[in-house]
Amino acid sequence: MAFKIRNIFRRRKPQVTVQEQPRAPRGDVPKPVEPGRKITPEEVRDLGNLIRKRYELDVEIWGLRHVRPRDRPIVEDKMRRSDAILEKIRRTVDTWDRADVFESSGDWNKLQDIKMRIKEDGKRHWALNPPWLDKEPDELSP
């Protein structure tokens, strides 16, 4: 390799290798129920509050579907939070899916109702399907 004077002062770019890091699951990860511990009615109530928070964010996101592109980061933050809440709800339902961890059969039945509704289709993942991509009904007709 021939030596060139102009290469003396050139900085060499460091070789960076990109390693795939395992992706952390989105949303909070609920702790598994320890043997002998029971799910309290307060925990079931907190799950209901999470569901209400998700609904509140969904309504707010839908109301902001006509924002200008410069304002979309605000809506995208709400979209991320809504998707994370949905994942936490799903994980919580899957973690609690045993009748022996509830103090009462009423709480178990309530969880089964929540599970049925959460597992149904129709839950929107905002990151994959932002609201500004939806066409208005009057835009669909020719």
Rosetta blueprint (number, residue, H / E / L):
1 M L
2 A L
3 F L
4 K L
5 I H
6 R H
7 N H
8 I L
9 F L
10 R L
11 R L
12 R L
13 K L
14 P L
15 Q L
16 V L
17 T L
18 V L
19 Q L
20 E L
21 Q L
22 P L
23 R L
24 A L
25 P L
26 R L
27 G L
28 D L
29 V L
30 P L
31 K L
32 P L
33 V L
34 E L
35 P L
36 G L
37 R L
38 K L
39 I E
40 T L
41 P H
42 E H
43 E H
44 V H
45 R H
46 D H
47 L H
48 G H
49 N H
50 L H
51 I H
52 R H
53 K H
54 R H
55 Y H
56 E H
57 L H
58 D H
59 V H
60 E H
61 I H
62 W H
63 G H
64 L L
65 R L
66 H L
67 V L
68 R L
69 P H
70 R H
71 D H
72 R H
73 P H
74 I H
75 V H
76 E H
77 D H
78 K H
79 M H
80 R H
81 R H
82 S H
83 D H
84 A H
85 I H
86 L H
87 E H
88 K H
89 I H
90 R H
91 R H
92 T H
93 V H
94 D H
95 T H
96 W L
97 D L
98 R L
99 A H
100 D H
101 V H
102 F E
103 E L
104 S L
105 S H
106 G H
107 D H
108 W H
109 N H
110 K H
111 L H
112 Q H
113 D H
114 I H
115 K H
116 M H
117 R H
118 I H
119 K H
120 E L
121 D L
122 G L
123 K L
124 R L
125 H L
126 W L
127 A L
128 L L
129 N L
130 P L
131 P H
132 W H
133 L H
134 D L
135 K L
136 E L
137 P H
138 D H
139 E H
140 L H
141 S L
142 P L
